[in-house]
Amino acid sequence: MKVIIPLAGKGTRLRPHTYVVPKPMLKVAGRPVMSYVMDDVLKLGSVEQVVYITGHLKDKVESYVKHSYNIPSVFIEQQVQDGTAGAVALARAYVDQPVLIVFVDTIFDADLSIVKDSDADGIIWTKEVEDYQRFGVVVTDADGFMTKIVEKPTTPISKRANIGLYYIKNWQLLYEGIDHVLKQPPNKGEWYLTDAFQYMIDNGARIQVVDVKGWYDAGQLETLLDTNRVMLEKGRARRPAQLGAGATIIEPVYIEDGVTIEHATVGPNVSIGTGSTVRNASLRDAVIGDRCEIVDATLHQSLLGDHVLVHGVKGSLNVGDNSEIRCAL
């Protein structure tokens, strides 16, 4: 099986962090978001090659992958951001067998091993949501096969949100569908992969719809912080080997060894990177990068990059790398 991972986007909703860090490499509970997804992919044991469709900060993506994963990989730059169908089209020369397509800016609880025994032309994973108006939703027939995808419906035609995880066994028909889509006028400047799936169905394909147990978005500040909380609750929490004087930890937290915490309360739902210092401060619901210094501060619902200095601040912060914020007490 081949795997295609499109990650060319600029991650505009997570600026300023994504000016210097690719969105899938932002951390929750001490790990890049994409690493959780890659763990599930590599557990399959049948992945012959991964094709990464890169773009924004492509050198950082390539460096991370080459240092983290020992699996044959190809990197293709999507020079024009023309949509998901355009991204997957770039991998055509490398796809000669069934393919798993994964968008790695979310984390999911899904049993990918079902692809080994599926006789369908494809599988699309979904998550039932109440705010269905925000998503592309998948409509199924009585046997659980997809009939269509509807973008941001105004009526509850379905509550099964498309989460960006697909297995396509009939890869030839997929690329026939992509060719068809790319010949059509773009929709708001983009061509969508879901339209290629619709082409497949209209031409006789059977695409099975499977619900995931959990789906955790990391595409904007609020959801990234919530996903950090979920990952901590699901077993990623860790306390440092040593705590400083007057330190109070409220679980769950992820704190690297070597972090200095003195006369401070940390938690719940806080991750802190290596080399950081928290002194005379209180943190909750926050992701703090490496080598940060937080002194005389009270922070919540905050996301700090690396090398951030915060003195005398009370409230919520969203601050990129190499920044300094001081307030008079």
JOVEN-V262868 format. One record per residue. RES is the residue in one small letter. PSI is psi in whole degrees, 0 to 359 (* if undefined). BURIAL is 1 if it has 9 or more other C-alpha atoms within 8 Angstrom, else 0. Layout:
RES/PSI/BURIAL + RES/PSI/BURIAL
This chain:
m/141/1 + k/157/1 + v/134/1 + i/127/1 + i/102/1 + p/125/1 + l/46/1 + a/349/1 + g/160/0 + k/348/1 + g/47/1 + t/332/0 + r/349/0 + l/22/1 + r/147/1 + p/355/0 + h/321/1 + t/2/1 + y/331/0 + v/347/0 + v/127/1 + p/140/1 + k/316/1 + p/349/1 + m/0/1 + l/147/1 + k/143/0 + v/135/1 + a/41/1 + g/4/1 + r/147/1 + p/142/1 + v/316/1 + m/339/1 + s/327/0 + y/318/1 + v/317/1 + m/326/0 + d/314/0 + d/320/1 + v/314/1 + l/339/1 + k/339/0 + l/327/1 + g/359/0 + s/19/0 + v/118/1 + e/328/0 + q/145/1 + v/129/1 + v/115/1 + y/125/1 + i/105/1 + t/173/1 + g/264/1 + h/126/0 + l/42/1 + k/327/1 + d/323/0 + k/322/1 + v/311/1 + e/317/1 + s/316/0 + y/313/0 + v/314/0 + k/328/0 + h/345/0 + s/333/0 + y/129/0 + n/74/0 + i/142/0 + p/128/0 + s/149/0 + v/141/0 + f/123/1 + i/128/1 + e/128/1 + q/94/1 + q/331/0 + v/122/0 + q/82/1 + d/16/1 + g/175/1 + t/326/1 + a/320/1 + g/323/1 + a/310/1 + v/330/1 + a/327/1 + l/338/1 + a/2/1 + r/316/0 + a/343/0 + y/354/0 + v/113/1 + d/21/0 + q/176/0 + p/150/1 + v/140/1 + l/127/1 + i/122/1 + v/127/1 + f/123/1 + v/26/1 + d/11/1 + t/162/1 + i/141/1 + f/155/1 + d/100/0 + a/145/0 + d/95/0 + l/346/0 + s/346/0 + i/343/0 + v/335/0 + k/332/0 + d/1/0 + s/136/0 + d/8/0 + a/166/1 + d/344/1 + g/170/1 + i/136/1 + i/128/1 + w/142/1 + t/168/1 + k/128/1 + e/129/0 + v/158/0 + e/326/0 + d/56/0 + y/338/1 + q/342/1 + r/351/0 + f/167/1 + g/126/1 + v/150/1 + v/130/1 + v/136/1 + t/162/1 + d/186/0 + a/340/0 + d/6/0 + g/21/0 + f/145/1 + m/137/1 + t/327/1 + k/164/1 + i/132/1 + v/124/1 + e/124/0 + k/64/1 + p/150/1 + t/342/0 + t/153/0 + p/63/0 + i/334/0 + s/153/0 + k/15/1 + r/100/1 + a/140/1 + n/120/1 + i/0/0 + g/35/0 + l/119/1 + y/144/1 + y/126/1 + i/110/1 + k/319/1 + n/74/1 + w/332/1 + q/316/0 + l/328/0 + l/311/1 + y/333/1 + e/318/0 + g/320/1 + i/319/1 + d/317/0 + h/316/1 + v/317/1 + l/346/1 + k/351/0 + q/162/0 + p/140/0 + p/153/0 + n/106/0 + k/40/0 + g/4/0 + e/157/1 + w/133/1 + y/137/1 + l/326/1 + t/331/0 + d/329/1 + a/324/1 + f/320/1 + q/321/1 + y/316/1 + m/314/1 + i/317/1 + d/342/0 + n/28/0 + g/1/0 + a/150/1 + r/110/1 + i/114/1 + q/142/1 + v/126/1 + v/130/0 + d/138/1 + v/157/1 + k/326/0 + g/149/0 + w/121/1 + y/113/1 + d/146/1 + a/34/1 + g/355/1 + q/168/1 + l/308/1 + e/316/0 + t/328/1 + l/317/1 + l/322/1 + d/322/0 + t/323/1 + n/315/1 + r/314/1 + v/316/0 + m/323/1 + l/317/1 + e/336/1 + k/15/0 + g/2/0 + r/1/1 + a/148/1 + r/143/1 + r/153/0 + p/160/1 + a/328/0 + q/149/0 + l/149/1 + g/179/1 + a/135/0 + g/19/0 + a/134/1 + t/128/0 + i/128/1 + i/110/1 + e/154/0 + p/149/1 + v/161/1 + y/113/1 + i/121/1 + e/151/1 + d/148/0 + g/358/0 + v/136/1 + t/121/1 + i/115/1 + e/130/1 + h/51/1 + a/156/1 + t/125/1 + v/123/1 + g/167/1 + p/171/1 + n/49/1 + v/136/1 + s/135/1 + i/129/1 + g/171/1 + t/145/1 + g/6/1 + s/160/1 + t/132/1 + v/117/1 + r/132/1 + n/49/1 + a/170/1 + s/130/1 + l/137/1 + r/151/1 + d/65/1 + a/151/1 + v/119/1 + i/131/1 + g/194/1 + d/146/1 + r/42/1 + c/158/1 + e/117/1 + i/113/1 + v/138/1 + d/46/1 + a/155/1 + t/110/1 + l/143/1 + h/159/1 + q/54/1 + s/147/1 + l/115/1 + l/135/1 + g/201/1 + d/152/1 + h/49/1 + v/133/1 + l/122/1 + v/118/1 + h/128/1 + g/32/1 + v/141/1 + k/121/0 + g/211/0 + s/139/0 + l/146/1 + n/96/0 + v/131/1 + g/181/1 + d/151/1 + n/47/1 + s/160/1 + e/127/0 + i/122/0 + r/138/1 + c/139/0 + a/136/0 + l/*/0
